[in-house]
Amino acid sequence: MQKGNASTFDSPQTRFLLRMPLPQRVSNFLGRKLFRFLLTIQGLGAFALITLGVILTKFGAARRLVHPRIFQEIARAGLRLLPMFLFMAAALGLLVIGQTVSWLTRVGAINYLGTIMVIVVVRELGPLLAALLVLARVGTANVIELGTARATGEVEALEALGIDPVHYLVVPRVVGMAVGVFSLTVYLILGALISGYLWAFVQDVPLRPGDYFRQLAGSLSGLDFAMLATKTCAFGFIVAIITCYHGLAQPLRLEEVSSATVRAVAQSVIACVLIDALFIIIYLAV
């Protein structure tokens, strides 16, 4: 079979198809997409480094002006979204328990219910769902607000007054979103774990509360808490960086704000999925 496969790939027709150049329109399209992707990665990396530098060097500067804005962003990306997250926690517990309890009961593995909740909710679905919900409610608002401010000349006015736009506009959003995603993830996970047991109790699952929470405690480790804090803060940071970058990257016209918002949301979702995949690899390696 190996010889047959080798002869197939070494045939003149196959070599011609592999070496045949792409049509000019296709190659131009792929080249433009690749070039735009590389420019976006370079811009996001530079913007992230600039923001980190401002946080480290100017975080204590202009406290009376910047710190109230940080608290406002924490409230916008955290406290105001709490009712929605409590509803999502109940729904998440119902979805996970509703799909797993019946199967675990059939195979007699109900004692693994707590372990499944930790793996599914604490490690994977909880942080990623919280980041996507914050992106939908707050990240899009960042692009619209900053893009409008850039298009109407408000950013240039701040620079003319000697105010650093990154310090005044970006840093509060980055800190607020990182803290907000972390806090909302904790509430989402706690609500999902509690509602999960309530839905299991409604289905007459023979599992006592003490046994359930003992399973949860036995399945959790210090690595889970450290990974949870790091992952959620990374989600909030990268979502804030991408949305603020697309709002301030160029002097947008007002009609271009919508397209910039779409690009920011798509890139934020991809970045969150890649970060989550990276943490999965770390879990498997450790």
NUDRENNU-321516 format. One record per residue (C-alpha): residue number from 1; x, y, z; residue in one letter. Coordinates in nm, 3 decimals. Last residue first. Layout:
N
   lonu        xx        yy        zz   romar
    NUM         X         Y         Z       a
...
This chain:
286
   lonu        xx        yy        zz   romar
    286     0.050     1.912     3.358       v
    285     0.072     1.862     2.981       a
    284    -0.299     1.799     2.942       l
    283    -0.390     2.109     3.141       y
    282    -0.133     2.319     2.950       i
    281    -0.276     2.195     2.618       i
    280    -0.624     2.293     2.736       i
    279    -0.487     2.633     2.834       f
    278    -0.360     2.688     2.481       l
    277    -0.695     2.580     2.336       a
    276    -0.868     2.840     2.555       d
    275    -0.628     3.108     2.432       i
    274    -0.702     3.008     2.072       l
    273    -1.078     3.018     2.134       v
    272    -1.050     3.361     2.298       c
    271    -0.842     3.496     2.008       a
    270    -1.090     3.366     1.748       i
    269    -1.383     3.525     1.934       v
    268    -1.193     3.854     1.967       s
    267    -1.103     3.853     1.596       q
    266    -1.467     3.812     1.495       a
    265    -1.589     4.077     1.740       v
    264    -1.324     4.329     1.632       a
    263    -1.390     4.274     1.263       r
    262    -1.765     4.327     1.308       v
    261    -1.707     4.641     1.514       t
    260    -1.472     4.784     1.249       a
    259    -1.742     4.724     0.987       s
    258    -1.994     4.917     1.199       s
    257    -1.755     5.205     1.265       v
    256    -1.685     5.262     0.895       e
    255    -1.989     5.486     0.834       e
    254    -1.866     5.726     1.101       l
    253    -1.534     5.772     0.927       r
    252    -1.242     5.612     1.095       l
    251    -0.915     5.786     1.177       p
    250    -0.717     5.465     1.229       q
    249    -0.645     5.212     1.499       a
    248    -0.853     5.374     1.773       l
    247    -1.176     5.172     1.770       g
    246    -1.013     4.864     1.623       h
    245    -0.746     4.877     1.891       y
    244    -0.999     4.928     2.170       c
    243    -1.190     4.615     2.067       t
    242    -0.875     4.404     2.029       i
    241    -0.715     4.520     2.354       i
    240    -1.036     4.485     2.557       a
    239    -1.095     4.131     2.428       v
    238    -0.730     4.038     2.494       i
    237    -0.737     4.166     2.851       f
    236    -1.072     4.016     2.945       g
    235    -0.978     3.674     2.810       f
    234    -0.635     3.687     2.975       a
    233    -0.798     3.780     3.307       c
    232    -1.033     3.484     3.270       t
    231    -0.751     3.243     3.182       k
    230    -0.519     3.350     3.463       t
    229    -0.786     3.334     3.734       a
    228    -0.918     2.998     3.613       l
    227    -0.569     2.853     3.570       m
    226    -0.475     2.944     3.926       a
    225    -0.801     2.804     4.065       f
    224    -0.772     2.482     3.864       d
    223    -0.405     2.440     3.959       l
    222    -0.499     2.453     4.327       g
    221    -0.717     2.151     4.277       s
    220    -1.083     2.076     4.218       l
    219    -1.220     1.724     4.167       s
    218    -1.229     1.639     4.538       g
    217    -1.410     1.961     4.623       a
    216    -1.672     1.898     4.355       l
    215    -1.721     1.538     4.463       q
    214    -1.760     1.651     4.823       r
    213    -2.014     1.906     4.702       f
    212    -2.222     1.627     4.552       y
    211    -2.179     1.389     4.845       d
    210    -2.287     1.656     5.093       g
    209    -2.585     1.753     4.879       p
    208    -2.705     1.390     4.866       r
    207    -2.722     1.205     4.537       l
    206    -3.002     0.966     4.441       p
    205    -3.116     1.170     4.137       v
    204    -3.484     1.247     4.174       d
    203    -3.501     1.460     3.855       q
    202    -3.579     1.770     4.064       v
    201    -3.266     1.699     4.271       f
    200    -3.056     1.689     3.954       a
    199    -3.198     2.027     3.853       w
    198    -3.110     2.164     4.196       l
    197    -2.762     2.011     4.172       y
    196    -2.698     2.189     3.847       g
    195    -2.841     2.511     3.985       s
    194    -2.570     2.511     4.252       i
    193    -2.286     2.430     4.010       l
    192    -2.417     2.675     3.748       a
    191    -2.454     2.958     4.000       g
    190    -2.104     2.907     4.136       l
    189    -1.958     2.892     3.784       i
    188    -2.142     3.202     3.662       l
    187    -2.056     3.400     3.974       y
    186    -1.685     3.314     3.938       v
    185    -1.695     3.390     3.566       t
    184    -1.860     3.725     3.638       l
    183    -1.574     3.823     3.868       s
    182    -1.298     3.723     3.625       f
    181    -1.469     3.882     3.323       v
    180    -1.526     4.206     3.517       g
    179    -1.171     4.231     3.650       v
    178    -1.025     4.190     3.300       a
    177    -1.291     4.419     3.151       m
    176    -1.231     4.697     3.402       g
    175    -0.854     4.683     3.371       v
    174    -0.863     4.697     2.991       v
    173    -1.141     4.958     2.977       r
    172    -0.973     5.184     3.231       p
    171    -0.640     5.155     3.042       v
    170    -0.788     5.236     2.700       v
    169    -0.953     5.578     2.725       l
    168    -0.750     5.794     2.966       y
    167    -0.411     5.624     2.962       h
    166    -0.430     5.531     2.594       v
    165    -0.560     5.877     2.501       p
    164    -0.266     6.050     2.679       d
    163    -0.391     6.392     2.783       i
    162    -0.184     6.695     2.677       g
    161    -0.485     6.909     2.579       l
    160    -0.402     6.866     2.209       a
    159    -0.391     6.489     2.263       e
    158    -0.740     6.498     2.413       l
    157    -0.865     6.702     2.116       a
    156    -0.710     6.450     1.875       e
    155    -0.911     6.177     2.046       v
    154    -1.232     6.382     2.027       e
    153    -1.194     6.432     1.649       g
    152    -1.540     6.311     1.543       t
    151    -1.409     5.994     1.378       a
    150    -1.188     5.902     1.672       r
    149    -1.465     5.951     1.927       a
    148    -1.702     5.750     1.709       t
    147    -1.451     5.468     1.681       g
    146    -1.387     5.481     2.055       l
    145    -1.756     5.458     2.145       e
    144    -1.848     5.202     1.878       i
    143    -1.547     4.981     1.941       v
    142    -1.592     4.987     2.318       n
    141    -1.967     4.922     2.289       a
    140    -1.891     4.604     2.093       t
    139    -1.669     4.487     2.375       g
    138    -1.928     4.561     2.644       v
    137    -2.237     4.350     2.569       r
    136    -2.121     4.096     2.311       a
    135    -1.764     4.077     2.443       l
    134    -1.892     4.037     2.798       v
    133    -2.106     3.746     2.680       l
    132    -1.815     3.590     2.492       l
    131    -1.583     3.615     2.792       a
    130    -1.840     3.464     3.028       a
    129    -1.906     3.175     2.791       l
    128    -1.533     3.100     2.763       l
    127    -1.473     3.112     3.139       p
    126    -1.773     2.891     3.230       g
    125    -1.765     2.645     2.939       l
    124    -1.414     2.511     2.984       e
    123    -1.248     2.454     3.321       r
    122    -1.519     2.527     3.573       v
    121    -1.824     2.418     3.372       v
    120    -1.725     2.107     3.177       v
    119    -1.445     1.961     3.390       i
    118    -1.591     2.066     3.725       v
    117    -1.944     1.956     3.636       m
    116    -1.814     1.622     3.510       i
    115    -1.633     1.561     3.837       t
    114    -1.942     1.644     4.039       g
    113    -2.155     1.398     3.841       l
    112    -1.900     1.116     3.867       y
    111    -2.089     0.942     4.149       n
    110    -2.383     0.903     3.911       i
    109    -2.192     0.634     3.724       a
    108    -2.456     0.359     3.723       g
    107    -2.465     0.325     3.345       v
    106    -2.827     0.437     3.311       r
    105    -2.799     0.698     3.585       t
    104    -2.498     0.858     3.416       l
    103    -2.692     0.880     3.092       w
    102    -2.998     1.042     3.249       s
    101    -2.788     1.284     3.453       v
    100    -2.569     1.400     3.164       t
     99    -2.786     1.600     2.925       q
     98    -3.017     1.762     3.179       g
     97    -2.727     1.827     3.414       i
     96    -2.524     2.020     3.157       v
     95    -2.816     2.209     3.007       l
     94    -2.989     2.283     3.338       l
     93    -2.669     2.405     3.500       g
     92    -2.603     2.627     3.200       l
     91    -2.956     2.772     3.213       a
     90    -2.926     2.853     3.583       a
     89    -2.585     3.014     3.525       a
     88    -2.718     3.204     3.223       m
     87    -2.991     3.357     3.442       f
     86    -2.731     3.454     3.701       l
     85    -2.517     3.597     3.421       f
     84    -2.798     3.819     3.295       m
     83    -2.858     3.954     3.645       p
     82    -2.480     4.018     3.694       l
     81    -2.426     4.220     3.376       l
     80    -2.450     4.558     3.547       r
     79    -2.200     4.452     3.814       l
     78    -1.927     4.332     3.582       g
     77    -1.833     4.502     3.255       a
     76    -2.020     4.826     3.332       r
     75    -1.933     4.828     3.703       a
     74    -1.568     4.750     3.631       i
     73    -1.571     5.022     3.363       e
     72    -1.708     5.277     3.610       q
     71    -1.450     5.175     3.869       f
     70    -1.173     5.227     3.612       i
     69    -1.320     5.566     3.518       r
     68    -1.309     5.669     3.884       p
     67    -0.941     5.564     3.887       h
     66    -0.846     5.774     3.582       v
     65    -0.934     6.130     3.683       l
     64    -0.865     6.146     4.054       r
     63    -0.573     5.910     4.010       r
     62    -0.397     6.128     3.756       a
     61    -0.081     5.914     3.765       a
     60    -0.070     5.591     3.965       g
     59    -0.120     5.370     3.661       f
     58     0.130     5.570     3.458       k
     57     0.436     5.348     3.425       t
     56     0.304     4.992     3.448       l
     55    -0.035     5.058     3.290       i
     54     0.119     5.277     3.018       v
     53     0.373     5.006     2.931       g
     52     0.101     4.741     2.922       l
     51    -0.103     4.959     2.685       t
     50     0.196     5.018     2.457       i
     49     0.273     4.645     2.452       l
     48    -0.088     4.560     2.366       a
     47    -0.095     4.822     2.088       f
     46     0.229     4.686     1.940       a
     45     0.097     4.331     1.945       g
     44    -0.239     4.434     1.800       l
     43    -0.072     4.627     1.520       g
     42     0.166     4.345     1.431       q
     41    -0.114     4.088     1.435       i
     40    -0.330     4.315     1.219       t
     39    -0.046     4.372     0.972       l
     38     0.009     3.997     0.946       l
     37    -0.360     3.934     0.882       f
     36    -0.377     4.212     0.620       r
     35    -0.082     4.057     0.437       f
     34    -0.237     3.711     0.452       l
     33    -0.574     3.840     0.325       k
     32    -0.409     4.041     0.048       r
     31    -0.203     3.741    -0.058       g
     30    -0.503     3.509    -0.054       l
     29    -0.701     3.747    -0.276       f
     28    -0.409     3.806    -0.512       n
     27    -0.350     3.433    -0.540       s
     26    -0.717     3.370    -0.615       v
     25    -0.738     3.648    -0.874       r
     24    -0.418     3.537    -1.045       q
     23    -0.523     3.176    -1.072       p
     22    -0.310     2.950    -0.854       l
     21     0.010     2.816    -0.999       p
     20     0.031     2.447    -1.103       m
     19     0.301     2.275    -0.901       r
     18     0.068     2.043    -0.709       l
     17    -0.152     1.974    -1.013       l
     16     0.150     1.900    -1.232       f
     15     0.302     1.667    -0.974       r
     14    -0.030     1.482    -0.950       t
     13    -0.056     1.437    -1.328       q
     12     0.307     1.323    -1.358       p
     11     0.256     1.047    -1.098       s
     10     0.466     1.069    -0.784       d
      9     0.168     1.100    -0.550       f
      8     0.011     0.782    -0.691       t
      7     0.341     0.595    -0.702       s
      6     0.400     0.673    -0.335       a
      5     0.051     0.558    -0.243       n
      4     0.097     0.233    -0.432       g
      3     0.433     0.171    -0.268       k
      2     0.284     0.239     0.073       q
      1     0.000     0.000     0.000       m
